C-alpha cells in the first residue's frame, strides 16, 4: 500500500496534495496530449480517473496515455466496475456512506471483486460523503441517494467518524461534480478535527482561493475536475 502510505506521510508533514480529476466521458482521445501538457505545468500530485456515468470505453486507453507521459500516480475514482483499468496504480474503493442505497454500500463493491481479485491495483477503502452543493449532481442522480444537507454538520461529522471506525482509510467530502457550492470551510474543519485519517475534499471548487481555504481548514487532498475541464489553462501562472 505504497500510495496510501505516501498520502499519510504527506498528511503528517502537512504537505498538501492536489488531484486533477479526468472524467473519461468528458475528454476526447484527440485532446489527451494537450491535457497532459497542461497537467505537467500544474501543481497536481495525483491524477484521478473516473466519473458517475462513463459510456465511451476509453478508460484503458486514457490511463495508458496518462501513464506514458506523466510521472504522477493514477488513482481510479470509479462510478461503477466498468471503470476499472488494470493500468492505473490504485483505486478508491468507495463506500457511499452518506446514502442509504444498498447498491452503493455493498452491491457494487461485491460486483467489482472478480475484477479486482487478481489485480495489482492498490485498493484504498474510502468513505465517500455526498453533501448538498446547491444543485442535483450526477452522483446524486446515478446513486439515487440524498446528499446530506450542508447545514447538518453533526450528521456529516458523525457519518465521517462512522466511516473511519468502519475501517475506511480515507474520508472524501464530495459536493458533486460541478456543484454550485463547494464543501464549506466549517464542515471541513469540524470533520478534520475528528479524523486521524487523510481527508479529501472535492466538488465545485473553482478558484485557487477555494483550494487554499480547503487546505487551511484541514483538507489533505483537494480534487479539481470541472474547473480544469472547462479551462485547461486553469493552472497557468499558478504559484503553488
Ligand atoms: C467530483 O469532486 C470531484 O467528483 C470534482 O468536482 O468537477 O466540481 O471539480 P468538480
Boltz pocket constraint, residues with backbone or C-beta under 6 A from the ligand:
constraints:
  - pocket:
      binder: B
      contacts: [[A, 21], [A, 173], [A, 174], [A, 175], [A, 176], [A, 177], [A, 178], [A, 179], [A, 201], [A, 202], [A, 203], [A, 204], [A, 205], [A, 223], [A, 224], [A, 225], [A, 226], [A, 227]]
      max_distance: 6.0
